């Protein structure tokens, strides 16, 4: 066996063993997501400094990842960073050496955390395994010195790899390779020192903060009992002190009314600039709760006046559909709305096969919009929608043969409501699909097997309601009902949180949750035209719960909007803007400028490789 073959066999065994160790720890979804993010960060950090030979922050990022998350995740971050970054720098016999060396760097970070920790040995052992750990903080200079040493050692390993791959394997040649590389090794080590001094403690704190926020700690009953008593008695005492007002002040309806801006519109959260997409879904939520939209006003400016005057209120198919639905609830004509015939504009997008852009979500909401405007829906459109059902009974954003999801299935059920013939059998299978996807907490995930969220749950509830299935009766395996799950997410100020542990775009989420809690699928039975009394006086205290959304992909994109969307102008293009990976930020036809093409392609490649490598990992 040659030196090269033997070395590659040993490296291959080491790398496979490292990933097997990582998988054997059974990392949960939080660890898998964080490992993928940090691996991409480390790879892109290497690429960003490509113009500076051997000056790279990758070693520091990998070591700190191992310090904060443990040996298995640290190894995975390092090995994946070496593999994915070489799609930019070029793959070769050096790749396994880099993967192994950076993987070991992550393990060294975990060892450093164990050594540095001041906790008792028993607590250190309890923090191991696949759980998120909370290692002790480390000073800036101690961390920088370790990064300096490890960075130098990393490059020496690469020198040895070159000696194995390209020389006659004599000791003299080893000295030549190592000696010739000492200058570059020193440069890399100095770069590691500088990067560690610059961002090492901050990165360590960020990962540790992430770990603390998502970790669940069980408290013994003796300690927890007083806390439970306080948690139960305090709200009761508050309600006794202010009878009849505390409950109203904390309702989702009152939250939305207080969130209205001076221009009549709504932002992603109170105090944020008005955007048509958030204003539209807030208006529909208020209409579902029985609020006449003509009375939803700030001073003399109503929400419908804002939407009519907002630039780009119907700039794409999704926003056309949403605005037609809002116009109906305001009791105004969609054929003369803001100087446009929205119905004619929507009909222009219906293809010969009956679909809208060949997408389930846009077609489903076109049906709802046309129905709300009193326009006959083309039979070919319903027939096309029927044919898009997958074998499991669900519907996919991309049409038949795609991966079914809860949001698109709920929207399709709303569109097929009341239809006989083939649509009746389609509805029955779709209802069965939704029943099977319910989580143990009563909610519904965006994708099968994921964590529940308020917006996907809302679309499932509305789809079930359209099929005349009472949401209160939907309990998979003894779970709570989806309505109970939604109520559990109502915050003290009345807004509905996106999920347990996630709070974003609260105006959007609350508006859609209200429709589900009211049991009203789209389009609502009849518009509310009468003017109601003026809305309650706006409270001086405003909510500031919004945080920048993270992105995740969803389905009912242009017209539905189950997942938190991009902010401001990016979100204004359609009723739902979650599937950034499929259509760009902000839904079809809208969004912000795309990044430079090479960087975008490279980022996509890194993300794809990371996902493929992590896919076999058992996250249960």
VOGU-3710 file (C-alpha; in Angstrom, 3 decimals, decimal comma):
1> xxxxxxxxxx> 0,000/0,000/0,000  1,339/3,439/-0,935  1,792/6,266/1,516  -0,921/8,287/-0,176  -3,483/5,482/-0,148  -2,693/4,553/3,439  -3,007/8,165/4,572  -6,317/8,623/2,796  -7,690/5,409/4,306  -6,723/6,558/7,793
11> xxxxxxxxxx> -8,156/10,031/7,208  -11,350/8,545/5,800  -11,777/6,303/8,814  -11,143/9,239/11,151  -13,651/11,480/9,384  -16,322/8,774/9,255  -15,701/7,999/12,921  -16,099/11,691/13,774  -19,456/11,968/12,028  -20,554/8,641/13,558
21> xxxxxxxxxx> -19,678/10,033/16,984  -21,706/13,144/16,212  -24,682/11,052/15,083  -24,424/8,692/18,037  -24,968/11,663/20,350  -28,425/11,979/18,727  -28,276/15,764/18,351  -31,674/17,422/18,393  -32,937/19,808/15,752  -31,446/22,847/17,508
31> xxxxxxxxxx> -27,945/21,395/17,381  -28,301/20,282/13,749  -29,490/23,746/12,696  -26,721/25,484/14,612  -24,033/23,130/13,286  -25,141/23,817/9,708  -25,163/27,564/10,305  -21,746/27,636/11,946  -20,235/25,387/9,261  -21,502/27,756/6,559
41> xxxxxxxxxx> -20,223/30,737/8,573  -16,782/29,154/8,911  -16,648/28,298/5,199  -17,744/31,755/4,085  -15,305/33,316/6,548  -12,501/31,492/4,776  -13,768/32,624/1,385  -14,208/36,246/2,472  -10,479/36,494/3,258  -9,331/34,656/0,117
51> xxxxxxxxxx> -7,327/37,716/-0,937  -5,126/37,431/2,176  -3,038/34,248/1,933  -3,342/32,067/5,038  -5,245/34,728/7,022  -8,563/33,032/7,791  -11,013/33,109/10,739  -12,152/29,521/10,093  -9,938/27,925/12,743  -11,225/30,325/15,405
61> xxxxxxxxxx> -14,877/29,767/14,454  -14,478/25,989/14,561  -12,630/25,995/17,887  -15,198/28,292/19,522  -18,022/26,136/18,122  -16,510/23,091/19,796  -16,027/25,088/22,994  -19,694/26,095/23,105  -21,403/22,983/21,718  -19,171/20,020/22,490
71> xxxxxxxxxx> -16,856/17,661/20,667  -19,299/16,001/18,248  -20,867/19,220/16,949  -17,448/20,910/16,924  -16,018/18,122/14,766  -18,964/18,367/12,362  -18,579/22,144/12,018  -14,877/21,835/11,216  -15,154/18,919/8,787  -18,072/20,493/6,920
81> xxxxxxxxxx> -16,294/23,860/6,724  -13,268/22,234/5,118  -15,367/20,312/2,612  -17,736/23,103/1,575  -15,185/25,919/1,375  -13,147/23,891/-1,093  -15,960/24,151/-3,602  -14,590/27,672/-3,929  -10,853/26,996/-3,459  -10,841/23,657/-5,287
91> xxxxxxxxxx> -11,062/20,048/-4,135  -7,956/17,876/-4,056  -5,890/15,516/-1,907  -5,601/18,317/0,638  -9,355/18,281/1,381  -9,355/15,207/3,696  -6,408/16,659/5,618  -8,241/19,952/6,104  -11,475/18,221/7,088  -9,700/16,051/9,649
101> xxxxxxxxxx> -7,571/18,890/11,038  -10,474/21,297/11,434  -12,598/18,494/12,868  -9,923/17,885/15,508  -9,855/21,657/16,107  -13,528/21,473/17,114  -12,728/18,606/19,482  -9,879/20,660/21,001  -12,388/23,430/21,641  -14,580/20,978/23,569
111> xxxxxxxxxx> -11,571/19,817/25,604  -10,721/23,432/26,350  -14,266/23,994/27,663  -13,968/20,942/29,902  -10,630/22,092/31,273  -11,685/25,708/31,715  -15,032/25,005/33,313  -15,296/25,754/37,015  -18,332/23,566/37,530  -18,100/20,327/39,535
121> xxxxxxxxxx> -17,162/17,192/37,640  -20,650/15,739/38,036  -22,222/18,814/36,426  -19,692/18,648/33,597  -20,621/15,046/32,910  -24,330/15,915/32,992  -23,741/18,599/30,369  -22,314/16,159/27,847  -24,045/14,073/25,202  -26,189/15,575/22,513
131> xxxxxxxxxx> -27,719/18,254/24,725  -26,884/21,916/24,383  -24,284/22,795/26,978  -23,518/26,012/28,811  -19,721/26,069/29,218  -17,986/28,545/31,443  -16,906/31,819/29,792  -13,251/32,192/28,881  -11,205/35,388/28,821  -10,202/37,123/25,602
141> xxxxxxxxxx> -6,470/36,546/25,929  -6,572/32,887/27,069  -8,850/32,104/24,127  -6,623/34,042/21,727  -3,502/32,204/22,885  -5,173/28,820/22,370  -6,306/29,910/18,892  -2,725/30,977/18,132  -1,328/27,567/19,100  -4,077/25,566/17,399
151> xxxxxxxxxx> -3,841/27,711/14,263  -0,121/27,032/14,006  -0,668/23,309/14,585  -3,360/23,221/11,894  -1,004/24,511/9,226  1,786/22,163/10,333  -0,622/19,274/9,762  -1,240/20,608/6,262  2,546/20,677/5,667  2,699/17,028/6,704
161> xxxxxxxxxx> -0,185/16,306/4,342  1,758/17,839/1,472  4,792/15,746/2,439  2,675/12,563/2,347  1,014/13,459/-0,938  3,889/14,857/-2,990  7,322/13,809/-1,677  9,520/10,708/-1,469  8,621/10,461/2,257  12,140/10,826/3,575
171> xxxxxxxxxx> 12,866/12,592/6,853  14,883/15,179/4,990  11,921/15,982/2,782  9,691/16,260/5,834  12,048/18,859/7,257  12,009/20,710/3,948  8,192/20,790/3,754  7,727/21,844/7,357  10,587/24,339/7,306  9,453/25,904/4,067
181> xxxxxxxxxx> 5,957/26,313/5,432  6,879/27,897/8,763  6,442/31,427/7,446  2,942/30,712/6,161  2,175/28,804/9,360  3,174/31,811/11,442  0,983/34,094/9,315  -2,016/31,821/9,847  -1,359/31,624/13,585  -1,059/35,415/13,827
191> xxxxxxxxxx> -4,337/35,778/11,952  -6,007/33,370/14,374  -4,697/35,456/17,270  -6,045/38,665/15,747  -9,454/37,227/14,914  -9,787/35,712/18,389  -9,005/39,048/20,002  -11,480/40,796/17,725  -14,546/38,560/17,925  -13,725/35,449/19,975
201> xxxxxxxxxx> -15,529/36,360/23,223  -18,479/37,849/21,343  -18,971/34,691/19,258  -18,622/32,531/22,348  -21,236/34,610/24,193  -23,611/34,483/21,241  -23,540/30,698/20,973  -23,831/30,298/24,735  -26,767/32,702/24,794  -28,447/30,682/22,051
211> xxxxxxxxxx> -27,889/27,547/24,128  -29,344/29,033/27,294  -32,444/30,406/25,580  -33,387/27,046/24,060  -32,455/24,695/26,885  -35,182/23,282/29,123  -34,325/22,716/32,779  -36,602/20,588/34,958  -37,020/21,861/38,517  -37,827/19,558/41,402
221> xxxxxxxxxx> -41,420/19,841/42,665  -40,302/21,201/46,035  -38,713/24,212/44,367  -41,288/24,589/41,603  -44,402/24,511/43,799  -44,100/28,110/45,110  -43,381/29,344/41,595  -46,476/27,612/40,263  -48,621/29,116/43,029  -47,316/32,601/42,233
231> xxxxxxxxxx> -47,883/32,090/38,495  -51,486/31,036/39,129  -52,400/33,578/41,800  -50,857/36,694/40,201  -53,092/36,762/37,090  -56,141/36,023/39,247  -55,335/38,913/41,571  -54,815/41,242/38,611  -58,181/40,274/37,121  -59,909/40,896/40,469
241> xxxxxxxxxx> -58,387/44,349/40,722  -59,516/45,441/37,238  -62,718/43,515/36,453  -63,797/43,538/32,857  -60,755/45,414/31,598  -57,766/43,102/31,993  -59,155/40,484/29,647  -60,143/42,987/26,983  -56,766/44,716/27,138  -54,970/41,428/26,480
251> xxxxxxxxxx> -57,081/40,103/23,606  -55,635/39,613/20,095  -58,327/41,946/18,750  -57,370/44,824/21,038  -53,685/44,204/20,278  -54,275/44,679/16,554  -56,321/47,825/17,119  -53,543/49,304/19,234  -50,927/48,376/16,613  -52,453/50,553/13,876
261> xxxxxxxxxx> -50,187/53,352/12,654  -51,073/56,981/12,050  -51,330/56,409/8,285  -53,998/53,758/8,860  -51,746/50,830/8,002  -49,947/48,191/10,012  -46,324/47,162/10,257  -44,838/43,822/11,247  -45,114/45,011/14,865  -46,230/48,175/16,656
271> xxxxxxxxxx> -44,030/51,197/15,897  -42,842/49,655/12,622  -43,542/51,232/9,229  -46,781/50,257/7,519  -46,570/47,651/4,773  -49,453/46,426/2,563  -48,934/42,744/3,335  -49,164/43,211/7,111  -51,985/45,725/6,744  -53,946/43,286/4,577
281> xxxxxxxxxx> -53,675/40,379/6,990  -54,400/42,591/9,987  -57,528/43,842/8,192  -58,706/40,291/7,466  -58,120/39,280/11,070  -60,117/42,250/12,335  -62,907/41,532/9,863  -63,032/37,917/11,024  -63,514/39,192/14,576  -66,497/41,273/13,451
291> xxxxxxxxxx> -64,830/44,671/13,149  -66,151/46,724/10,194  -63,029/47,842/8,343  -64,478/51,309/7,773  -64,250/51,785/11,525  -60,690/50,506/11,824  -59,082/53,904/11,606  -56,482/56,100/13,211  -58,129/59,486/13,247  -59,709/59,942/9,845
301> xxxxxxxxxx> -57,495/57,427/8,018  -58,809/53,876/7,825  -56,881/50,738/7,017  -58,718/50,389/3,724  -57,734/53,966/2,807  -54,091/53,112/3,519  -54,185/49,965/1,364  -55,898/51,800/-1,488  -53,261/54,546/-1,472  -50,176/52,409/-0,741
311> xxxxxxxxxx> -47,695/52,095/-3,616  -47,619/48,560/-4,962  -50,753/47,430/-3,108  -51,444/45,109/-6,071  -48,028/44,756/-7,647  -48,116/40,975/-8,168  -50,520/38,063/-8,200  -50,357/37,406/-4,484  -51,043/41,004/-3,514  -53,896/41,149/-6,044
321> xxxxxxxxxx> -55,533/38,136/-4,402  -55,077/39,477/-0,893  -56,368/42,940/-1,784  -59,495/41,516/-3,445  -60,251/39,608/-0,247  -59,758/42,772/1,830  -61,933/44,844/-0,517  -64,830/42,439/-0,021  -64,590/42,695/3,757  -64,545/46,491/3,480
331> xxxxxxxxxx> -67,690/46,404/1,361  -66,049/48,094/-1,620  -65,774/46,945/-5,205  -62,605/45,148/-6,278  -63,341/46,236/-9,853  -62,831/49,880/-8,937  -60,216/49,807/-6,230  -57,498/52,433/-6,221  -58,212/53,179/-9,867  -57,748/49,536/-10,955
341> xxxxxxxxxx> -59,915/46,580/-11,873  -58,283/44,003/-9,623  -60,511/41,163/-10,828  -59,552/41,685/-14,466  -55,892/41,951/-13,493  -56,130/38,626/-11,647  -57,983/36,871/-14,463  -55,166/37,869/-16,808  -52,866/35,586/-14,818  -55,045/32,475/-15,214
351> xxxxxxxxxx> -53,408/30,131/-17,703  -55,156/27,946/-20,250  -54,808/24,924/-17,971  -56,614/26,835/-15,232  -53,645/27,426/-12,944  -52,092/30,663/-11,818  -48,360/30,539/-12,520  -48,537/26,751/-12,196  -48,495/27,059/-8,397  -50,938/25,525/-5,940
361> xxxxxxxxxx> -50,877/28,417/-3,496  -51,497/31,138/-6,076  -54,217/29,094/-7,767  -55,968/28,321/-4,476  -56,033/31,961/-3,455  -57,139/33,022/-6,907  -60,192/30,804/-6,371  -60,841/32,434/-2,981  -60,373/35,953/-4,359  -62,656/35,397/-7,350
371> xxxxxxxxxx> -65,272/33,787/-5,154  -65,151/36,746/-2,765  -65,662/39,148/-5,684  -68,704/37,208/-6,879  -66,966/36,023/-10,043  -67,518/32,501/-11,374  -64,361/30,429/-10,952  -63,340/28,695/-14,202  -64,062/24,963/-14,043  -60,613/24,244/-15,444
381> xxxxxxxxxx> -59,063/25,988/-12,435  -60,827/23,695/-9,960  -59,971/20,669/-12,098  -56,299/21,669/-12,179  -56,261/22,100/-8,412  -57,859/18,665/-7,917  -55,088/17,072/-9,995  -52,327/18,554/-7,851  -53,082/16,416/-4,800  -50,163/14,198/-3,798
391> xxxxxxxxxx> -50,508/10,518/-2,997  -50,384/11,210/0,744  -53,458/13,438/0,439  -51,629/16,719/0,897  -50,712/19,512/-1,469  -47,324/20,962/-2,317  -46,403/24,497/-3,233  -44,855/23,215/-6,452  -47,790/21,003/-7,489  -48,273/17,262/-7,750
401> xxxxxxxxxx> -45,182/15,221/-6,965  -43,682/17,768/-4,594  -43,328/17,509/-0,845  -46,737/18,045/0,740  -47,017/20,669/3,456  -49,670/21,847/5,857  -50,031/25,440/4,633  -50,776/24,618/1,002  -53,068/21,769/1,992  -55,120/24,103/4,190
411> xxxxxxxxxx> -55,334/26,701/1,409  -56,400/24,061/-1,147  -59,135/22,862/1,210  -60,478/26,408/1,461  -60,473/26,725/-2,330  -62,254/23,380/-2,845  -64,909/24,017/-0,188  -68,454/23,151/-1,237  -67,363/21,476/-4,462  -68,821/18,108/-5,375
421> xxxxxxxxxx> -67,591/15,458/-7,767  -63,859/14,737/-7,689  -63,275/17,619/-5,293  -65,241/15,829/-2,574  -62,864/12,860/-2,582  -59,895/15,220/-2,754  -61,130/17,048/0,336  -61,559/13,837/2,312  -57,985/12,753/1,584  -56,656/16,243/2,404
431> xxxxxxxxxx> -58,476/16,226/5,751  -56,909/12,842/6,521  -53,474/14,228/5,657  -53,913/17,169/8,035  -55,128/14,943/10,863  -51,977/12,827/10,533  -49,649/15,850/10,707  -50,873/17,253/14,013  -48,142/17,473/16,650  -48,474/16,341/20,235
441> xxxxxxxxxx> -48,862/19,926/21,423  -52,002/20,250/19,296  -50,462/22,524/16,687  -49,342/21,915/13,132  -45,838/22,270/11,666  -44,965/23,931/8,411  -43,498/20,700/7,053  -44,311/17,172/8,294  -42,161/16,285/11,280  -41,296/19,880/12,156
451> xxxxxxxxxx> -42,196/22,006/15,149  -45,639/23,548/15,449  -46,186/27,213/14,649  -49,176/29,524/14,856  -49,504/30,339/11,176  -49,376/26,778/9,860  -51,843/25,824/12,595  -54,121/28,675/11,504  -54,109/27,491/7,887  -54,814/23,916/8,944
461> xxxxxxxxxx> -57,733/25,073/11,125  -59,209/27,181/8,321  -58,851/24,344/5,840  -60,568/21,961/8,236  -63,315/24,504/8,886  -63,887/24,851/5,134  -64,339/21,057/5,025  -66,836/21,272/7,931  -64,478/19,608/10,403  -64,603/21,110/13,889
471> xxxxxxxxxx> -61,072/22,027/14,921  -61,910/21,368/18,573  -62,397/17,687/17,688  -59,000/17,301/15,997  -56,769/15,625/18,565  -54,079/13,338/17,206  -53,045/10,708/19,734  -54,744/12,478/22,626  -53,149/15,856/21,887  -54,822/19,181/22,714
481> xxxxxxxxxx> -56,881/20,742/19,955  -55,244/23,177/17,502  -57,396/25,960/18,982  -55,942/25,173/22,402  -52,462/25,385/20,919  -53,198/28,812/19,416  -54,634/30,107/22,688  -51,516/28,925/24,511  -49,444/31,288/22,335  -51,358/34,448/23,305
491> xxxxxxxxxx> -48,946/36,781/25,106  -49,945/39,089/27,988  -50,291/42,070/25,628  -52,634/40,066/23,388  -50,404/39,262/20,430  -50,015/35,665/19,280  -46,467/34,335/19,320  -45,245/32,550/16,207  -44,243/29,452/18,203  -42,989/28,435/21,593
501> xxxxxxxxxx> -39,546/29,981/21,782  -40,077/32,150/18,684  -41,771/35,556/18,503  -41,724/37,483/15,244  -43,939/39,562/12,912  -46,601/39,594/15,662  -49,136/41,686/13,734  -49,093/39,243/10,834  -49,242/36,162/13,056  -51,996/37,613/15,235
511> xxxxxxxxxx> -54,162/38,580/12,259  -54,035/35,089/10,811  -54,503/33,420/14,187  -57,688/35,448/14,817  -59,249/34,048/11,630  -58,597/30,520/12,858  -59,783/31,228/16,412  -62,996/32,625/14,937  -63,385/29,474/12,820  -63,808/31,475/9,622
521> xxxxxxxxxx> -62,232/30,178/6,406  -61,748/32,503/3,473  -63,666/34,126/1,947  -65,799/35,180/4,909  -69,549/34,696/4,485  -70,453/38,351/4,013  -68,754/41,735/4,249  -69,404/43,931/7,240  -70,512/47,287/5,844  -71,972/49,074/8,825
531> xxxxxxxxxx> -69,797/51,550/10,659  -69,091/50,584/14,217  -68,162/52,775/17,166  -64,689/54,201/17,157  -61,982/51,755/18,209  -60,759/51,845/21,791  -58,339/54,584/22,785  -54,825/53,564/21,884  -52,862/52,495/24,906  -49,759/54,464/25,748
541> xxxxxxxxxx> -47,897/51,217/26,280  -46,913/49,619/23,003  -45,669/46,149/22,325  -42,178/45,718/20,990  -42,110/42,000/20,496  -40,984/41,892/16,899  -37,606/40,508/16,070  -36,008/40,043/12,694  -37,586/36,931/11,190  -35,472/33,897/10,463
551> xxxxxxxxxx> -36,300/32,400/7,731  -37,654/29,446/7,065  -39,483/28,197/4,105  -43,255/27,889/3,855  -45,834/27,218/1,323  -48,905/29,305/0,833  -46,621/31,976/-0,401  -48,110/34,799/-2,296  -51,528/34,626/-0,811  -51,359/32,837/2,454
561> xxxxxxxxxx> -48,431/33,834/4,542  -48,027/31,266/7,301  -44,413/31,948/8,084  -42,759/35,148/9,272  -41,758/37,124/6,250  -39,110/39,541/5,202  -39,465/43,059/6,530  -40,780/46,188/4,941  -40,634/46,507/1,176  -39,627/42,935/0,604
571> xxxxxxxxxx> -42,792/41,700/2,220  -45,103/44,070/0,450  -45,303/42,088/-2,718  -47,602/39,312/-1,655  -49,778/38,053/1,115  -47,143/35,584/2,089  -43,411/35,835/1,699  -41,803/32,868/3,352  -40,331/30,713/0,613  -37,191/32,707/0,008
581> xxxxxxxxxx> -35,363/29,633/-1,197  -37,903/29,137/-3,964  -38,958/32,550/-5,182  -36,868/35,167/-3,458  -37,618/37,436/-0,546  -41,129/38,770/-0,388  -42,997/36,255/-2,482  -43,526/36,288/-6,222  -42,812/39,427/-8,068  -41,277/41,306/-5,217
591> xxxxxxxxxx> -38,286/41,471/-2,999  -34,965/43,060/-2,558  -32,067/42,935/-5,022  -30,335/39,614/-5,244  -26,762/39,353/-3,971  -23,869/39,104/-6,366  -24,348/35,999/-8,458  -21,078/34,181/-7,643  -21,520/34,657/-3,904  -25,175/33,602/-4,095
601> xxxxxxxxxx> -24,291/30,465/-6,059  -21,471/29,652/-3,690  -23,687/30,155/-0,615  -26,316/27,912/-2,163  -23,738/25,223/-2,888  -22,398/25,356/0,659  -25,892/25,136/2,100  -26,774/22,220/-0,175  -23,672/20,223/0,694  -24,188/20,890/4,402
611> xxxxxxxxxx> -27,803/19,752/4,168  -26,855/16,584/2,260  -24,171/15,665/4,792  -26,457/16,319/7,764  -29,503/14,651/6,197  -28,742/11,114/7,475  -28,336/12,366/11,044  -31,005/11,003/13,376  -32,404/14,045/15,114  -35,011/12,163/17,208
//
